[in-house]
Amino acid sequence: MPPPVTIAEPAWLREFKAFIMRGNVIDLAVGIIIGAAFTAIVASVVEDLINPIIGLLIGGIDFSNLFVVITGQRQPSLEATRQGGAAVLAIGKFINAVIKFAIVAFAVFWLVKILSRFKAKEEAKPSTPPAPTPTEALLTEIRDELRGQRPPAA
């Protein structure tokens, strides 16, 4: 039976594997996944909690469905108006996006602030002195030997 044929791994594939397995890339991927989940939570908070409260405060208007028709016929909802071919300014959706951005920016601000505080504490910790070089260690031994040969002071 002939020996199996081996296929050499392309250099680009080795480089790609090395790139993917670097810590920064994996950290970035985890951050993106957590960020996407956090964005979904923020979207729910804005659309399901904040908008109804704002709508109640401004007279019972469905805040997320607030829009102005530029051309075309107005329908009962934004989606129906858009499906009817009308050009609209979706003011409510824009305000939702601004609120979502503000919440995410605020959360990122606090996250960076907390991480900076931890980093500052870590940098403030006293570090252990570096180990002596071989030359310094040898000189220390010589000094100690010379001290041992001296007669005691009277």
Buried (B, 14 or more C-beta within 10 A) or exposed (E): EEEEEEEEEEEEEEEEEEEEEEEEEEEEEEEEEEEEEBEEEBBEBBBEEBBBEBBEEEEEBEBBBBBEBEEEEBBEEBEEBBEEEBEBEBBBBEBBEEBBEEBBEEEEEEEEEEEEEEEEEEEEEEEEEEEEEEEEEEEEEEEEEEEEEEEEEE
